[in-house]
Amino acid sequence: MHITSTPSGATMQRTVLIRRGFAATLRACTVVLLVAVAAMTSTGAARAAPAAPPRPVTVTPALPFPIPPTLPEFDTGFYRPAQAVVDARRPGEIIAARRVNLAYNSILPITIDAWQLSFRSTDTHGRAIPAVTTVMKPRGSSARPRPLLSYQSAEDSLGQYCRPSYVMQQASLGILAGAAETNSLFVVPIAAMEMGWAVAVTDTQGPRQAFGAGPLEGRITLDGIRAAENFAPMRLSGAATKVGMAGYSGGAIATGHAAELHRSYAPELTIVGAAEGGIPADVGAALRMASNNAGSGIIFAGAIGASREYPELADLFRRYLTPFGRGYVAAKENLCQIPTAVVLPFVNLEGMFSIPRPFDDPRARRVIDHIAMGHSVPDMPMFMLHSNPDWLVPVGPVNALVRKYCADPTAQVQYLRDNFSEHISLDLFALPLFLRFLKDRFDGVPAQRGCTTSDAGSVLLAPQLWSTLLPAIAPVILDLLGKPVGR
């Protein structure tokens, strides 16, 4: 892989209507091979009180197959417990727990120990809210303390039935719901468990599916880690557990904000590294680039989601959306990732409002500034990856974010820009590099001091990506065919 220290190339826009939907099938086959490499190679928020020591919790048995899991919209006892029950808990404290049967694309059962945890978190206004995480671990014991991967899926959805906790379950709607990223990239947790790690996949968008509300997603991510550490059957080491966070695109929203909020919101957690790619560092810049382009549908869904968390943005929508704009919002407000991306793309986003430059309105500007990354410097080693020709999430704000982080002498950032891949293809190739970075942190390999920024022709040329690919294929493939994960 040729690497230089040249400046970023210009962002290239693509106009492919159903790129994400078409990529889902390729992703389901290709990512198994790519992620398996790692298995062998091995803002400022007010401080929240750490969760209380684990208290006994009754674990409900899993539903017997073929009884399908209940849609979250109707499973209110677990997803929406009484507010008094939530208020009585501390951040990360478990409210309810149940075993679940997980499956790849909801069809191929995965033989692991898995549970769902309902827990208390905190929204951006300081109010107690319920949240849900899915925790899993390999079969068998571990000779050393087991680390925890907090994997933030790119949910990118506005419907409750799109939650990772639902679509990862056997006999759920799965990929039929249009949650392609969560379903196809379930191989990431599988590969991590083959490496002996425990995994938490949290529903980071909260009870109202506030896609795009980064600070909210960061808090829920951190509280999901607390909940996993508090759950005795996971057999973790409490707050001493080494934790790594990873996420791409929509998953990078949660990962990046959690990294920034760690010091102020959950300082007791031992987070040893965070890896993120396709980074939506500035939603305002993404909205401007998406207007009239293929990405307008999925990017504006993030604005709709954020309006559920920020009343001032909801007020702007209510007052100034045109009739077409209101219909556009109504068409998207209960869709999963693929449908919301392909329904009415190439829309002039500013033209849906009756005022000029609506995203420069003070109400919109306050929200955009609040959900932008860069309010604090992460206090753990960071691996950041982005495509120079990214047609969905512009690279310029990521360059600026890295410069902002690295103005702090304590920052530890490895920033790699890929000059060949684009947003979707880089997602596939980033994941083995993420797991490789976190494996080094779990193994005690010191991260590089300071900051480095590099450009690569393509991460596909990285020797560490391919050197052990063939012997790495079998474990993950066998897991998909029923082998107990980790044995």
C-alpha positions as CSV (number, residue, x, y, z in Angstrom):
1,M,0.0,0.0,0.0
2,H,1.5,3.3,-1.1
3,I,1.2,5.9,1.6
4,T,2.1,9.6,1.4
5,S,1.4,12.7,3.4
6,T,-0.3,14.7,0.7
7,P,-3.3,16.9,1.3
8,S,-6.9,15.6,0.7
9,G,-8.3,15.3,-2.8
10,A,-11.5,16.9,-3.9
11,T,-14.8,15.3,-2.8
12,M,-16.5,13.6,-5.7
13,Q,-20.2,13.3,-5.8
14,R,-22.0,10.3,-7.2
15,T,-25.5,10.0,-8.5
16,V,-26.4,6.4,-8.1
17,L,-30.1,6.0,-7.0
18,I,-30.0,2.6,-5.3
19,R,-26.3,2.2,-4.5
20,R,-27.0,1.2,-0.9
21,G,-29.6,-1.3,-1.7
22,F,-27.5,-2.9,-4.5
23,A,-24.5,-3.1,-2.2
24,A,-26.4,-5.1,0.5
25,T,-26.2,-8.4,-1.4
26,L,-22.5,-7.9,-2.2
27,R,-21.9,-6.9,1.4
28,A,-23.5,-10.1,2.8
29,C,-21.0,-12.3,0.8
30,T,-17.9,-10.1,0.7
31,V,-17.7,-8.8,4.2
32,V,-17.5,-12.4,5.7
33,L,-14.2,-12.8,3.9
34,L,-12.8,-9.4,4.7
35,V,-13.8,-9.2,8.4
36,A,-12.6,-12.7,9.0
37,V,-9.0,-11.5,8.4
38,A,-9.1,-9.7,11.7
39,A,-10.2,-12.8,13.5
40,M,-6.9,-14.5,12.6
41,T,-4.5,-11.6,12.4
42,S,-5.7,-10.6,15.1
43,T,-20.7,18.9,23.4
44,G,-19.3,18.6,26.5
45,A,-22.0,17.0,28.4
46,A,-22.6,17.2,32.1
47,R,-21.0,14.4,34.0
48,A,-23.4,11.5,34.7
49,A,-22.9,9.4,37.8
50,P,-21.5,5.9,37.1
51,A,-23.9,3.1,37.2
52,A,-24.5,1.4,40.5
53,P,-22.9,-2.0,41.2
54,P,-24.8,-4.8,39.5
55,R,-28.0,-5.9,41.3
56,P,-29.6,-9.2,40.6
57,V,-31.9,-9.2,37.6
58,T,-34.2,-11.9,36.4
59,V,-33.4,-13.2,32.9
60,T,-36.4,-14.2,30.8
61,P,-35.8,-17.3,28.6
62,A,-35.6,-16.9,24.9
63,L,-38.6,-17.5,22.7
64,P,-38.6,-21.0,21.1
65,F,-38.2,-21.0,17.4
66,P,-40.2,-20.5,15.2
67,I,-42.1,-18.0,17.4
68,P,-41.0,-14.6,16.0
69,P,-39.9,-11.8,18.2
70,T,-42.4,-9.0,19.0
71,L,-42.0,-5.8,17.0
72,P,-40.5,-3.1,19.3
73,E,-43.6,-1.0,18.6
74,F,-45.7,-3.5,20.5
75,D,-43.0,-4.7,23.0
76,T,-43.5,-1.7,25.2
77,G,-42.8,-3.4,28.4
78,F,-39.2,-4.0,27.4
79,Y,-38.5,-1.0,25.1
80,R,-40.7,1.5,26.9
81,P,-40.9,0.6,30.6
82,A,-42.8,2.9,32.9
83,Q,-41.1,6.3,33.4
84,A,-41.0,5.8,37.2
85,V,-39.0,2.6,36.7
86,V,-36.5,4.3,34.4
87,D,-36.2,7.3,36.8
88,A,-35.3,5.0,39.7
89,R,-32.2,3.7,37.9
90,R,-28.8,5.2,37.3
91,P,-27.2,5.5,33.9
92,G,-26.3,2.1,32.6
93,E,-28.3,0.3,35.3
94,I,-30.3,-2.7,34.0
95,I,-34.1,-2.6,34.1
96,A,-34.8,-6.0,32.4
97,A,-32.9,-8.8,30.7
98,R,-33.9,-11.7,28.4
99,R,-32.1,-14.4,26.4
100,V,-32.4,-14.1,22.6
101,N,-31.7,-16.2,19.6
102,L,-29.6,-14.3,17.0
103,A,-29.3,-15.1,13.3
104,Y,-27.5,-13.8,10.3
105,N,-30.0,-12.0,8.1
106,S,-32.6,-13.4,10.6
107,I,-32.3,-16.8,8.9
108,L,-28.9,-18.5,9.8
109,P,-28.9,-19.1,13.6
110,I,-25.6,-18.2,15.4
111,T,-24.6,-20.4,18.2
112,I,-23.6,-18.0,20.9
113,D,-24.7,-16.8,24.3
114,A,-26.8,-13.7,23.7
115,W,-29.1,-11.4,25.7
116,Q,-31.0,-8.2,25.4
117,L,-30.7,-5.7,28.2
118,S,-33.2,-2.8,28.8
119,F,-31.3,-0.1,30.7
120,R,-31.5,3.5,31.8
121,S,-29.7,6.3,29.8
122,T,-29.9,10.1,29.6
123,D,-31.0,12.3,26.7
124,T,-29.5,15.5,25.7
125,H,-31.8,17.5,28.0
126,G,-30.7,15.5,31.1
127,R,-33.9,13.4,31.3
128,A,-33.8,9.7,32.1
129,I,-34.7,7.5,29.1
130,P,-34.9,3.7,28.4
131,A,-32.5,2.1,26.0
132,V,-31.7,-1.4,24.8
133,T,-28.5,-3.2,24.0
134,T,-27.8,-6.7,22.7
135,V,-24.8,-8.4,24.4
136,M,-23.2,-11.6,23.4
137,K,-20.1,-13.7,24.1
138,P,-18.4,-16.8,22.7
139,R,-19.2,-20.2,24.0
140,G,-16.8,-21.5,26.6
141,S,-14.5,-19.8,29.1
142,S,-11.6,-17.4,28.7
143,A,-8.1,-17.9,30.2
144,R,-7.7,-14.1,30.6
145,P,-10.1,-11.2,31.2
146,R,-12.4,-10.9,28.2
147,P,-12.4,-7.5,26.4
148,L,-15.5,-5.9,25.1
149,L,-16.2,-4.6,21.6
150,S,-18.9,-1.9,21.5
151,Y,-20.0,-2.1,17.9
152,Q,-22.2,0.7,16.7
153,S,-24.2,-0.4,13.7
154,A,-25.1,2.1,11.0
155,E,-28.8,1.9,11.6
156,D,-29.7,5.1,9.7
157,S,-33.4,4.5,10.3
158,L,-36.5,6.2,11.6
159,G,-38.7,3.2,12.3
160,Q,-38.8,1.3,15.6
161,Y,-38.7,-2.0,13.8
162,C,-35.3,-1.1,12.3
163,R,-33.5,-1.4,15.7
164,P,-30.5,-3.7,15.7
165,S,-31.9,-5.5,18.8
166,Y,-34.9,-6.6,16.7
167,V,-33.5,-7.3,13.2
168,M,-30.6,-9.4,14.6
169,Q,-33.0,-11.9,16.0
170,Q,-34.0,-15.1,14.4
171,A,-37.3,-15.0,12.6
172,S,-37.5,-11.2,12.7
173,L,-38.2,-9.2,9.5
174,G,-34.4,-9.0,9.2
175,I,-33.2,-7.7,5.8
176,L,-36.9,-7.6,4.6
177,A,-37.2,-4.5,6.9
178,G,-34.6,-2.7,4.8
179,A,-32.0,-2.7,7.6
180,A,-29.2,-3.9,5.3
181,E,-26.2,-2.6,7.3
182,T,-27.2,-4.2,10.6
183,N,-28.0,-7.5,9.0
184,S,-25.2,-8.0,6.5
185,L,-22.5,-6.7,8.9
186,F,-23.6,-9.0,11.7
187,V,-20.4,-10.8,10.7
188,V,-18.4,-8.1,12.6
189,P,-19.6,-9.3,16.0
190,I,-19.1,-12.9,14.9
191,A,-15.5,-12.2,13.9
192,A,-14.9,-10.4,17.2
193,M,-16.2,-13.3,19.2
194,E,-14.0,-15.7,17.2
195,M,-11.2,-13.5,18.6
196,G,-12.4,-14.2,22.1
197,W,-14.1,-10.8,22.7
198,A,-17.5,-10.1,24.2
199,V,-19.7,-7.8,22.1
200,A,-22.4,-5.1,22.8
201,V,-24.5,-3.8,19.9
202,T,-26.6,-1.0,21.3
203,D,-29.7,0.6,19.8
204,T,-28.0,4.0,19.9
205,Q,-30.9,6.2,18.5
206,G,-33.0,6.0,21.7
207,P,-36.7,5.6,22.3
208,R,-37.8,8.0,19.6
209,Q,-35.3,6.8,16.9
210,A,-33.5,10.2,16.8
211,F,-31.2,9.3,14.0
212,G,-28.5,12.0,13.6
213,A,-28.7,13.3,17.2
214,G,-25.0,12.5,17.9
215,P,-24.7,13.6,21.6
216,L,-27.7,11.4,22.4
217,E,-26.2,8.4,20.5
218,G,-22.9,8.9,22.3
219,R,-24.5,8.8,25.8
220,I,-26.6,5.7,24.9
221,T,-23.4,4.0,23.6
222,L,-21.6,4.6,26.8
223,D,-24.5,3.5,29.0
224,G,-24.8,0.4,26.8
225,I,-21.2,-0.4,27.7
226,R,-22.0,0.2,31.4
227,A,-25.0,-2.2,31.1
228,A,-22.9,-4.9,29.5
229,E,-20.3,-4.6,32.3
230,N,-23.1,-4.7,34.9
231,F,-24.6,-7.9,33.5
232,A,-23.1,-10.9,35.5
233,P,-23.7,-13.6,32.8
234,M,-21.3,-11.7,30.5
235,R,-18.5,-12.5,33.0
236,L,-16.7,-9.2,32.4
237,S,-14.4,-7.3,34.9
238,G,-16.7,-4.4,35.5
239,A,-15.3,-1.0,34.9
240,A,-11.8,-2.6,34.6
241,T,-12.9,-4.3,31.3
242,K,-10.9,-3.2,28.3
243,V,-13.3,-1.7,25.9
244,G,-12.9,-0.8,22.2
245,M,-15.5,1.1,20.1
246,A,-16.1,0.8,16.4
247,G,-18.6,2.2,13.9
248,Y,-18.8,3.3,10.3
249,S,-21.0,6.0,8.7
250,G,-24.1,6.2,10.9
251,G,-22.2,4.0,13.4
252,A,-19.5,6.6,13.4
253,I,-22.0,9.2,14.7
254,A,-22.4,7.2,17.9
255,T,-18.8,6.1,18.1
256,G,-17.3,9.6,17.6
257,H,-19.6,11.3,20.1
258,A,-19.1,8.5,22.6
259,A,-15.3,9.0,22.3
260,E,-15.7,12.8,22.9
261,L,-18.1,12.3,25.8
262,H,-16.1,9.6,27.6
263,R,-14.2,11.9,29.8
264,S,-17.2,13.9,31.0
265,Y,-20.0,11.4,31.0
266,A,-18.5,7.9,31.7
267,P,-14.9,8.4,32.9
268,E,-14.9,5.2,34.9
269,L,-15.0,3.1,31.7
270,T,-11.6,1.7,30.5
271,I,-11.9,2.6,26.8
272,V,-8.6,1.7,25.2
273,G,-9.4,2.7,21.6
274,A,-12.0,3.8,19.1
275,A,-12.1,3.2,15.4
276,E,-14.5,5.0,13.0
277,G,-14.9,5.6,9.3
278,G,-17.1,7.4,6.8
279,I,-17.4,10.0,9.6
280,P,-20.3,12.5,9.5
281,A,-18.4,15.2,11.3
282,D,-20.6,18.1,10.2
283,V,-24.3,17.4,9.4
284,G,-24.7,20.9,7.9
285,A,-22.0,20.2,5.3
286,A,-23.5,16.8,4.6
287,L,-26.9,18.4,4.0
288,R,-25.5,20.9,1.6
289,M,-23.7,18.3,-0.4
290,A,-26.7,15.9,-0.5
291,S,-29.1,18.4,-1.9
292,N,-30.1,17.4,-5.4
293,N,-28.0,14.3,-5.2
294,A,-28.4,10.6,-4.6
295,G,-27.7,11.0,-0.9
296,S,-30.5,13.5,-0.2
297,G,-32.9,10.8,1.1
298,I,-30.6,9.2,3.7
299,I,-29.0,12.5,4.8
300,F,-32.3,14.4,5.3
301,A,-33.5,11.4,7.3
302,G,-30.8,12.3,9.8
303,A,-32.3,15.8,10.0
304,I,-35.8,14.4,10.6
305,G,-34.3,12.1,13.4
306,A,-32.5,15.1,15.0
307,S,-35.8,17.1,15.1
308,R,-37.2,14.4,17.4
309,E,-34.5,15.3,20.0
310,Y,-34.3,19.1,19.4
311,P,-37.7,21.0,19.7
312,E,-36.3,24.1,18.0
313,L,-35.6,22.1,14.8
314,A,-39.0,20.5,15.0
315,D,-40.4,24.0,15.2
316,L,-38.6,25.1,12.1
317,F,-40.0,22.1,10.2
318,R,-43.5,22.8,11.5
319,R,-43.5,26.4,10.5
320,Y,-41.7,26.4,7.2
321,L,-41.9,23.1,5.4
322,T,-43.9,23.4,2.1
323,P,-46.7,20.9,1.4
324,F,-44.2,18.8,-0.6
325,G,-41.8,19.0,2.3
326,R,-44.4,17.8,4.8
327,G,-45.3,14.9,2.5
328,Y,-41.6,14.1,2.1
329,V,-41.1,13.9,5.9
330,A,-44.3,11.8,6.3
331,A,-43.1,9.4,3.7
332,K,-39.8,8.8,5.5
333,E,-40.6,9.0,9.2
334,N,-41.1,5.3,9.7
335,L,-38.7,3.7,7.2
336,C,-35.5,1.7,7.6
337,Q,-32.1,2.4,6.0
338,I,-32.6,1.2,2.4
339,P,-36.2,2.5,1.8
340,T,-35.4,5.9,3.2
341,A,-32.3,6.1,1.0
342,V,-34.2,5.2,-2.2
343,V,-37.5,6.9,-1.7
344,L,-37.4,10.3,-3.4
345,P,-33.6,10.9,-3.8
346,F,-32.2,13.9,-5.9
347,V,-34.4,16.3,-3.9
348,N,-33.6,20.0,-3.5
349,L,-33.5,20.0,0.3
350,E,-33.6,23.7,0.8
351,G,-36.5,23.9,-1.7
352,M,-38.7,22.0,0.6
353,F,-38.9,25.1,2.9
354,S,-40.8,28.3,2.4
355,I,-37.9,30.4,3.6
356,P,-34.5,30.8,1.9
357,R,-31.4,29.0,3.3
358,P,-33.4,27.2,6.0
359,F,-30.2,25.5,7.3
360,D,-28.8,28.9,8.1
361,D,-31.8,29.8,10.3
362,P,-30.6,30.3,13.9
363,R,-32.7,27.4,15.1
364,A,-31.2,25.0,12.6
365,R,-27.7,26.4,13.1
366,R,-27.8,25.8,16.9
367,V,-28.8,22.2,16.4
368,I,-26.2,21.6,13.6
369,D,-23.5,23.1,15.8
370,H,-24.6,21.0,18.8
371,I,-24.5,17.7,16.9
372,A,-21.3,18.4,15.1
373,M,-18.2,16.6,16.3
374,G,-15.3,18.5,17.8
375,H,-16.7,19.8,21.1
376,S,-14.0,17.9,23.0
377,V,-10.9,15.8,22.3
378,P,-11.2,12.0,22.8
379,D,-9.0,10.7,25.6
380,M,-8.3,7.4,24.0
381,P,-6.3,6.4,20.8
382,M,-8.4,7.0,17.7
383,F,-8.2,5.3,14.3
384,M,-10.1,7.5,11.7
385,L,-10.7,6.4,8.1
386,H,-12.4,8.3,5.3
387,S,-12.7,8.2,1.5
388,N,-11.4,11.2,-0.4
389,P,-14.0,10.7,-3.1
390,D,-16.8,10.1,-0.6
391,W,-20.1,11.0,-2.4
392,L,-22.3,10.9,0.7
393,V,-20.3,12.3,3.6
394,P,-17.8,15.1,2.7
395,V,-14.2,14.6,3.6
396,G,-13.4,18.3,4.3
397,P,-15.1,18.4,7.7
398,V,-13.3,15.3,8.7
399,N,-9.9,16.9,7.8
400,A,-10.9,19.9,9.9
401,L,-12.0,17.7,12.8
402,V,-8.6,15.9,12.8
403,R,-6.8,19.2,12.8
404,K,-8.9,20.3,15.7
405,Y,-8.2,17.2,17.7
406,C,-4.5,17.3,16.9
407,A,-4.1,20.9,18.1
408,D,-4.3,19.3,21.5
409,P,-0.9,17.8,22.4
410,T,-2.5,14.9,24.2
411,A,-4.5,13.6,21.2
412,Q,-3.6,10.2,19.7
413,V,-5.1,10.0,16.2
414,Q,-4.2,7.8,13.2
415,Y,-6.0,9.3,10.2
416,L,-6.1,7.4,6.9
417,R,-7.7,8.7,3.7
418,D,-8.4,6.3,0.9
419,N,-8.2,7.8,-2.6
420,F,-9.9,4.9,-4.5
421,S,-12.8,3.7,-2.5
422,E,-16.1,5.5,-2.0
423,H,-18.5,5.6,1.0
424,I,-20.1,2.1,0.6
425,S,-17.1,0.1,-0.6
426,L,-14.8,1.5,2.0
427,D,-17.3,0.3,4.7
428,L,-16.5,-3.3,3.6
429,F,-12.8,-2.8,3.7
430,A,-12.6,-0.7,6.8
431,L,-13.8,-3.3,9.2
432,P,-10.8,-5.7,9.3
433,L,-8.6,-2.6,9.9
434,F,-10.8,-1.5,12.8
435,L,-10.6,-4.9,14.5
436,R,-6.9,-5.1,13.9
437,F,-6.4,-1.6,15.5
438,L,-8.5,-2.6,18.5
439,K,-6.8,-6.0,18.9
440,D,-3.5,-4.2,19.3
441,R,-5.1,-2.1,22.0
442,F,-6.5,-5.1,23.8
443,D,-3.2,-6.9,23.6
444,G,-1.4,-3.9,25.3
445,V,0.4,-2.8,22.1
446,P,1.0,1.0,22.7
447,A,-0.7,3.2,20.2
448,Q,1.3,5.8,18.2
449,R,1.9,9.0,20.1
450,G,0.6,12.2,18.7
451,C,-1.2,12.4,15.3
452,T,-0.5,11.0,11.8
453,T,-2.4,11.8,8.6
454,S,-1.8,9.5,5.6
455,D,-3.2,9.0,2.1
456,A,-3.4,5.6,0.5
457,G,-4.2,4.6,-3.0
458,S,-6.5,1.9,-1.6
459,V,-6.7,0.1,1.7
460,L,-7.1,-3.0,-0.5
461,L,-3.3,-2.9,-1.0
462,A,-2.6,-3.2,2.7
463,P,-0.6,-6.4,3.2
464,Q,-2.1,-7.0,6.6
465,L,-5.5,-7.2,5.0
466,W,-4.7,-10.1,2.7
467,S,-1.7,-12.0,4.2
468,T,-3.9,-14.3,6.2
469,L,-7.2,-14.1,4.3
470,L,-7.4,-17.7,3.1
471,P,-6.8,-19.4,6.5
472,A,-9.2,-17.0,8.1
473,I,-12.2,-17.8,5.9
474,A,-13.2,-21.1,7.5
475,P,-14.0,-20.1,11.2
476,V,-16.5,-17.4,10.3
477,I,-18.1,-19.5,7.5
478,L,-18.5,-22.4,9.8
479,D,-20.1,-20.1,12.4
480,L,-22.7,-19.2,9.8
481,L,-23.3,-22.9,9.3
482,G,-23.9,-23.6,13.0
483,K,-20.5,-24.1,14.6
484,P,-20.5,-22.7,18.2
485,V,-18.7,-19.3,18.0
486,G,-15.3,-19.4,19.7
487,R,-14.9,-23.1,19.7
